[in-house]
Amino acid sequence: MKIISRAASVAVVAAVGISLAGCSADSGSSGPVQLEYWGWAPNIADVIDVWNEDNPDIQVKLVQAAGADDIVAKTLAAKRAGEGPDLVQAEYQKIPNLVTSDVALDITEDVASFKDEFTDATWALTSLGDAVYAVPQDTGPMVFMYRADLFEQYGLQVPTTWDEYAATAAQVRQVAPDAYLGGYPDDASTFVAYGQPLGVDWWSIDGEAWGVDVDSPESTRVADYWQGLVSGGLADTTHFFTPEWNTKMNDGSLLSFTAGVWAPGAVASVAPDTAGLWKIAPMPSWDGETAAGLMGGSSVMVTTMSEHPKEATKFLEWLNGSQEGSSALASIAGLFPASIAGQESLSSLPLPELVSGQSDFWTVAADIAADTAPVTWGPNTQVAFDTYTDGIKAATANGTSFADVLTKTQQAVVDDLKKSGYDVAE
């Protein structure tokens, strides 16, 4: 399939030969296998230490080469230089880029034995076509996080539909004129996550080509909904995690935040005065659907640069797929693990400080994570994200059409794919 660019497909053949030759040549070596792991998760070194202590024949060395935003560029540079890590942590939306750049190794056969440790939707995040290129590490099912104390004070009900959300947003503006129920999707990852339960999927694999459907009717419905709230003065337009937004979250000017289940940990440091005052609930639905969208999360892949792919996959099975490893990701690294066993282990952990007043937090989170909507990412997500973000900010400032931003993003994605040598379904 030409979901891999023409230039990269040539490199794939060469890399397979190099990889096999490397594995064969090393089979007679003595001493422990040394694996290099590039990742950024908090305290991941301590998780790796658990493995190293029990597995003297396969030792893993952590290299914190870059954070989530820069690790792809660093990995691609290492690939060009001909020497790089055995394993790399990567956000889900960046997997296709690493696959089509011949960085991610096809590990389909080696990971088939523990596929059932994950939900089908979660496992699909690391697949392209019929091939698997990574193993899910943590995940970000969308939750509605709200100030329970202010909801009670203002007589608000937690919205279960987006129509109810709009009505509640209007109610907030009436009872607390300086406050808003929440913000709006001025970044593409949030927008797509809102639409996933409706079937929003900006990329797809269509035979031997990439399908692109940024401006689908479902996406347009989401855009029109948020345009209505913004135009009506019912949604705050402050970008999240800016100083202004942080202040609003801390002083009660924002009553909710819709984001991945990681939100309580991320918000705790910017809204310290609100500890214990927040709760989470399932996201509002469009038409009664129950599946949650996904925002955030990451995987770990074995690279084509590794001379020890079998050993790397064995470590990866333990880290992300076993109860011991995924529980360590939760208890030591503070992640919301992607594996079912890892999520089941969360109930034994202390409640996040921000939601310490919600005794059933872990149960609610696990229930939401059990039913997530599918999503496919393409090899040029950054083009889509940048075009959307620039466009939506301009449309907000100028009062122009949000739906037109989708049309422009659609064209930018298609043009970039063709320019890069990919086949695009018409």
C-alpha positions as CSV (number, residue, x, y, z in Angstrom):
1,M,0.0,0.0,0.0
2,K,1.2,3.5,-0.7
3,I,0.1,4.8,2.7
4,I,3.9,4.8,2.9
5,S,5.4,7.5,0.7
6,R,7.3,6.5,-2.4
7,A,10.6,7.6,-1.0
8,A,10.1,5.9,2.3
9,S,9.0,2.6,0.7
10,V,12.5,2.2,-0.8
11,A,14.0,2.7,2.6
12,V,11.8,0.1,4.2
13,V,13.2,-2.7,2.1
14,A,16.8,-1.7,2.9
15,A,16.1,-1.3,6.6
16,V,14.5,-4.8,6.9
17,G,17.7,-6.3,5.5
18,I,19.8,-4.3,7.9
19,S,17.6,-5.2,10.9
20,L,17.7,-8.9,10.1
21,A,21.4,-8.9,9.6
22,G,21.9,-7.1,12.9
23,C,19.9,-9.6,14.8
24,S,21.6,-12.5,13.2
25,A,25.1,-11.1,13.8
26,D,24.4,-10.5,17.5
27,S,23.0,-14.0,18.2
28,G,26.3,-15.3,19.4
29,S,27.3,-12.4,21.6
30,S,27.8,-12.8,25.3
31,G,26.7,-10.6,28.2
32,P,23.3,-8.9,28.7
33,V,21.4,-7.3,25.9
34,Q,21.5,-3.5,26.3
35,L,18.4,-1.6,25.1
36,E,18.1,2.2,24.8
37,Y,14.7,3.7,25.6
38,W,13.7,7.2,24.7
39,G,10.8,8.6,26.7
40,W,9.6,11.4,28.8
41,A,7.0,10.0,31.2
42,P,7.5,11.2,34.8
43,N,9.6,8.8,37.0
44,I,9.8,6.3,34.1
45,A,13.4,5.6,35.2
46,D,12.1,4.1,38.4
47,V,9.7,1.9,36.5
48,I,12.5,0.7,34.3
49,D,14.6,-0.1,37.4
50,V,11.9,-2.6,38.4
51,W,12.4,-4.4,35.1
52,N,16.2,-4.2,35.2
53,E,16.4,-5.7,38.7
54,D,14.4,-8.8,37.7
55,N,15.9,-9.2,34.2
56,P,19.7,-9.2,34.2
57,D,19.9,-10.6,30.7
58,I,18.0,-7.7,29.2
59,Q,19.0,-4.3,30.6
60,V,17.2,-1.1,29.6
61,K,18.8,2.4,29.7
62,L,16.6,5.4,29.7
63,V,17.6,8.4,27.6
64,Q,15.4,11.5,28.0
65,A,16.2,12.8,24.6
66,A,13.3,15.1,24.3
67,G,9.7,15.7,25.4
68,A,6.5,14.8,23.6
69,D,6.7,17.7,21.2
70,D,10.3,17.2,20.0
71,I,10.9,13.5,20.3
72,V,9.8,12.7,16.7
73,A,12.2,15.2,15.3
74,K,15.0,13.8,17.4
75,T,14.1,10.3,16.4
76,L,14.0,11.1,12.7
77,A,17.4,12.8,13.0
78,A,18.8,9.7,14.6
79,K,17.3,7.6,11.8
80,R,19.1,9.7,9.2
81,A,22.3,9.4,11.2
82,G,22.0,5.6,11.1
83,E,22.0,5.0,14.8
84,G,19.3,5.5,17.4
85,P,17.2,4.0,20.2
86,D,15.7,0.6,20.4
87,L,12.4,1.9,21.8
88,V,10.7,5.3,21.6
89,Q,7.7,6.7,23.3
90,A,5.4,8.6,20.9
91,E,2.0,10.2,21.1
92,Y,-0.7,8.3,19.1
93,Q,-1.1,11.0,16.5
94,K,2.6,10.9,15.7
95,I,2.7,7.1,15.0
96,P,1.8,7.4,11.3
97,N,4.7,9.8,10.7
98,L,7.1,7.4,12.3
99,V,5.7,4.5,10.4
100,T,5.9,6.2,7.0
101,S,9.4,7.5,7.8
102,D,10.5,3.8,8.4
103,V,11.2,4.4,12.1
104,A,8.6,2.1,13.6
105,L,9.1,-1.6,13.2
106,D,6.1,-3.9,12.3
107,I,5.7,-5.9,15.5
108,T,2.3,-7.5,14.7
109,E,3.3,-11.1,15.2
110,D,5.4,-10.4,18.4
111,V,2.6,-8.6,20.2
112,A,-0.4,-10.7,19.2
113,S,-0.2,-12.8,22.4
114,F,-1.1,-9.8,24.6
115,K,-3.5,-7.9,22.3
116,D,-6.4,-8.8,24.6
117,E,-4.8,-6.8,27.5
118,F,-6.3,-3.7,25.8
119,T,-9.7,-2.7,24.4
120,D,-10.1,-2.9,20.7
121,A,-10.3,0.8,20.3
122,T,-7.1,1.4,22.3
123,W,-5.2,-1.3,20.4
124,A,-6.3,0.2,17.1
125,L,-4.5,3.4,18.0
126,T,-1.2,1.7,17.3
127,S,-2.2,0.0,14.1
128,L,-2.0,1.1,10.5
129,G,-4.0,-1.2,8.2
130,D,-3.4,-4.7,9.4
131,A,0.0,-4.0,11.0
132,V,0.8,-3.1,14.6
133,Y,3.7,-0.6,15.1
134,A,3.5,0.2,18.8
135,V,2.0,-0.8,22.1
136,P,-0.3,1.6,24.0
137,Q,1.2,3.0,27.2
138,D,-1.3,5.5,28.5
139,T,-4.6,6.9,27.3
140,G,-6.7,10.0,27.5
141,P,-10.5,9.3,27.3
142,M,-12.3,12.6,27.5
143,V,-14.0,13.6,30.7
144,F,-16.2,16.5,31.8
145,M,-14.3,17.9,34.8
146,Y,-16.4,20.5,36.8
147,R,-16.4,22.5,40.0
148,A,-18.8,20.6,42.1
149,D,-19.0,23.3,44.7
150,L,-19.9,26.0,42.2
151,F,-22.4,23.8,40.4
152,E,-24.2,23.4,43.7
153,Q,-23.9,27.1,44.6
154,Y,-25.4,28.1,41.2
155,G,-28.0,25.4,41.1
156,L,-26.5,23.7,38.0
157,Q,-27.0,20.2,36.8
158,V,-24.2,18.3,35.1
159,P,-25.0,18.3,31.3
160,T,-25.5,14.9,29.7
161,T,-26.0,16.2,26.2
162,W,-24.5,19.0,24.2
163,D,-27.9,20.7,24.0
164,E,-27.9,20.7,27.8
165,Y,-24.3,22.0,27.8
166,A,-25.4,25.0,25.8
167,A,-28.3,25.7,28.1
168,T,-26.1,25.3,31.2
169,A,-23.5,27.7,29.6
170,A,-26.3,30.3,29.2
171,Q,-27.4,29.7,32.8
172,V,-23.9,30.3,34.1
173,R,-23.7,33.7,32.3
174,Q,-26.9,34.7,34.0
175,V,-26.1,33.7,37.5
176,A,-22.4,34.5,37.4
177,P,-21.8,37.2,34.7
178,D,-18.0,37.1,35.1
179,A,-17.8,33.3,34.7
180,Y,-18.1,30.8,31.9
181,L,-19.1,27.1,31.9
182,G,-16.0,26.4,29.9
183,G,-13.8,27.1,26.8
184,Y,-14.0,26.1,23.2
185,P,-11.9,23.9,20.9
186,D,-9.2,26.2,19.7
187,D,-6.8,23.3,19.1
188,A,-7.3,20.4,16.7
189,S,-6.8,17.6,19.2
190,T,-9.7,18.9,21.3
191,F,-11.9,19.5,18.3
192,V,-11.4,16.0,16.9
193,A,-12.0,14.4,20.4
194,Y,-15.3,16.2,20.6
195,G,-16.3,14.8,17.3
196,Q,-15.0,11.2,17.5
197,P,-18.2,9.9,19.1
198,L,-20.1,11.3,16.1
199,G,-17.7,9.5,13.7
200,V,-15.3,12.4,13.1
201,D,-12.1,10.9,11.7
202,W,-9.9,13.2,9.7
203,W,-7.8,10.4,8.1
204,S,-8.6,6.9,6.9
205,I,-6.8,4.2,4.9
206,D,-8.6,3.7,1.6
207,G,-7.1,0.7,-0.2
208,E,-3.6,1.9,-1.2
209,A,-4.3,5.6,-0.4
210,W,-5.0,8.0,2.4
211,G,-8.5,9.3,2.7
212,V,-8.9,12.8,4.1
213,D,-12.3,14.0,5.6
214,V,-11.6,17.0,7.7
215,D,-14.7,18.9,6.5
216,S,-17.1,16.1,6.8
217,P,-20.8,16.8,7.8
218,E,-20.0,15.5,11.3
219,S,-17.0,17.8,11.7
220,T,-19.0,20.7,10.3
221,R,-21.7,20.0,12.9
222,V,-19.2,20.3,15.7
223,A,-17.8,23.5,14.2
224,D,-21.2,25.1,13.9
225,Y,-22.1,24.2,17.5
226,W,-19.0,25.9,18.9
227,Q,-19.4,28.9,16.6
228,G,-22.9,29.3,18.1
229,L,-21.6,29.3,21.7
230,V,-18.7,31.6,20.9
231,S,-20.8,34.1,18.9
232,G,-23.4,34.1,21.7
233,G,-20.9,34.9,24.4
234,L,-21.4,31.5,26.0
235,A,-17.8,30.1,25.7
236,D,-14.6,31.5,27.0
237,T,-11.9,31.9,24.3
238,T,-8.8,31.9,26.5
239,H,-6.4,29.2,25.4
240,F,-5.9,26.5,28.1
241,F,-2.8,26.5,30.3
242,T,-1.9,30.1,29.6
243,P,-1.4,32.4,32.6
244,E,-4.8,34.0,32.1
245,W,-6.5,30.6,31.8
246,N,-4.7,29.3,34.9
247,T,-6.0,32.3,36.9
248,K,-9.6,31.7,35.7
249,M,-9.4,28.0,36.7
250,N,-8.1,29.0,40.1
251,D,-10.5,31.8,40.9
252,G,-13.8,30.1,39.8
253,S,-14.2,32.1,36.5
254,L,-14.2,28.7,34.6
255,L,-16.5,26.1,36.0
256,S,-15.4,23.1,33.8
257,F,-12.7,21.7,31.7
258,T,-13.2,19.0,29.0
259,A,-10.0,17.1,28.4
260,G,-8.4,13.7,28.8
261,V,-8.6,11.9,32.1
262,W,-5.2,13.3,32.8
263,A,-6.8,16.7,33.5
264,P,-6.9,16.5,37.3
265,G,-3.1,16.0,37.5
266,A,-2.4,18.8,34.9
267,V,-4.7,21.3,36.5
268,A,-3.7,20.7,40.1
269,S,-0.5,22.8,39.7
270,V,-2.2,25.8,38.1
271,A,-5.3,25.9,40.3
272,P,-3.9,24.9,43.7
273,D,-6.7,26.7,45.6
274,T,-9.3,24.4,44.2
275,A,-8.0,21.1,45.4
276,G,-10.8,18.8,46.3
277,L,-13.5,20.9,44.7
278,W,-13.6,19.2,41.3
279,K,-15.4,16.0,40.0
280,I,-15.5,14.2,36.7
281,A,-18.4,12.9,34.7
282,P,-18.9,11.4,31.3
283,M,-18.8,13.8,28.4
284,P,-22.0,15.2,27.0
285,S,-23.3,13.2,24.1
286,W,-24.5,14.5,20.7
287,D,-27.2,11.9,19.9
288,G,-27.1,9.6,22.9
289,E,-23.9,7.8,22.0
290,T,-21.9,6.6,25.0
291,A,-18.4,6.3,23.6
292,A,-15.9,8.9,24.7
293,G,-13.4,10.7,22.4
294,L,-9.7,10.4,23.1
295,M,-7.4,13.3,23.9
296,G,-3.8,12.6,24.6
297,G,-2.0,9.4,25.5
298,S,1.1,7.8,24.1
299,S,2.6,4.5,23.0
300,V,6.0,2.9,22.8
301,M,7.4,1.4,19.6
302,V,10.3,-0.8,18.7
303,T,12.4,1.0,16.1
304,T,13.9,-0.3,12.9
305,M,17.3,0.9,14.3
306,S,17.2,-1.8,17.0
307,E,19.5,-4.8,16.7
308,H,17.5,-6.5,19.4
309,P,13.8,-6.2,18.3
310,K,12.8,-9.5,20.0
311,E,14.2,-8.4,23.4
312,A,12.8,-4.9,23.0
313,T,9.3,-6.3,22.4
314,K,9.7,-8.6,25.4
315,F,10.4,-5.5,27.6
316,L,7.5,-3.7,25.9
317,E,5.1,-6.5,26.7
318,W,6.1,-6.2,30.4
319,L,6.1,-2.4,30.5
320,N,2.7,-1.7,28.8
321,G,1.0,-5.1,28.7
322,S,1.6,-6.8,32.0
323,Q,-0.2,-6.2,35.2
324,E,3.1,-5.5,37.0
325,G,4.4,-3.1,34.4
326,S,1.2,-1.2,33.8
327,S,0.5,-1.0,37.5
328,A,3.9,0.5,37.9
329,L,3.1,3.1,35.2
330,A,0.2,4.1,37.3
331,S,1.7,4.1,40.8
332,I,5.2,5.3,40.0
333,A,4.9,7.3,36.8
334,G,1.4,8.6,37.6
335,L,0.0,7.7,34.2
336,F,-3.5,6.5,33.3
337,P,-2.4,3.1,31.9
338,A,-3.8,1.9,28.6
339,S,-4.1,-1.7,29.6
340,I,-7.2,-3.1,31.2
341,A,-5.2,-4.6,34.1
342,G,-3.4,-1.3,34.6
343,Q,-6.7,0.6,34.9
344,E,-8.1,-2.0,37.3
345,S,-5.1,-1.4,39.6
346,L,-6.0,2.3,39.9
347,S,-8.6,1.8,42.6
348,S,-5.8,1.0,45.1
349,L,-4.2,4.4,44.5
350,P,-4.8,7.6,46.4
351,L,-7.3,10.0,44.7
352,P,-5.7,12.8,42.7
353,E,-5.6,15.9,44.9
354,L,-7.8,18.0,42.6
355,V,-10.7,15.5,42.8
356,S,-10.1,14.2,46.3
357,G,-13.7,14.9,47.1
358,Q,-14.9,12.3,44.6
359,S,-14.6,8.9,46.2
360,D,-15.6,7.1,43.0
361,F,-13.2,9.0,40.8
362,W,-11.3,5.9,39.7
363,T,-14.4,3.9,39.0
364,V,-15.9,6.7,36.9
365,A,-12.6,7.1,35.0
366,A,-12.4,3.3,34.3
367,D,-16.0,3.1,33.1
368,I,-15.4,6.0,30.6
369,A,-12.1,4.4,29.4
370,A,-13.9,1.1,28.7
371,D,-15.8,2.6,25.8
372,T,-13.9,5.0,23.6
373,A,-14.5,6.0,20.0
374,P,-12.1,4.9,17.2
375,V,-9.8,7.4,15.6
376,T,-7.2,7.2,12.8
377,W,-4.3,9.6,12.5
378,G,-2.4,10.4,9.3
379,P,1.3,11.0,8.5
380,N,0.8,14.8,8.5
381,T,-1.1,15.5,11.6
382,Q,1.0,18.5,12.4
383,V,0.0,20.2,9.2
384,A,-3.6,19.7,10.1
385,F,-3.2,20.8,13.7
386,D,-1.2,24.0,12.7
387,T,-3.7,24.9,9.9
388,Y,-6.7,24.4,12.2
389,T,-5.2,26.3,15.1
390,D,-4.2,29.3,13.1
391,G,-7.5,29.3,11.3
392,I,-9.7,29.0,14.3
393,K,-7.9,31.8,16.2
394,A,-8.3,34.1,13.2
395,A,-12.0,33.1,12.7
396,T,-12.6,33.8,16.4
397,A,-11.0,37.2,16.3
398,N,-12.7,38.2,13.0
399,G,-16.1,36.6,13.6
400,T,-15.7,34.5,10.4
401,S,-16.9,30.9,9.7
402,F,-15.5,28.0,11.8
403,A,-16.7,25.6,9.1
404,D,-14.5,27.4,6.5
405,V,-11.5,26.7,8.7
406,L,-12.2,23.0,8.2
407,T,-12.4,23.4,4.4
408,K,-9.0,25.2,4.4
409,T,-7.5,22.5,6.7
410,Q,-8.8,19.8,4.4
411,Q,-7.1,21.4,1.4
412,A,-3.9,21.9,3.3
413,V,-3.7,18.3,4.4
414,V,-4.5,16.9,0.9
415,D,-1.9,19.2,-0.7
416,D,0.7,18.3,1.8
417,L,0.1,14.5,1.3
418,K,0.4,14.8,-2.4
419,K,3.5,16.9,-2.2
420,S,5.1,14.3,0.0
421,G,4.4,11.5,-2.4
422,Y,1.4,9.8,-0.9
423,D,-1.6,8.6,-2.8
424,V,-4.7,10.4,-1.8
425,A,-8.2,9.0,-2.3
426,E,-10.4,11.4,-4.2
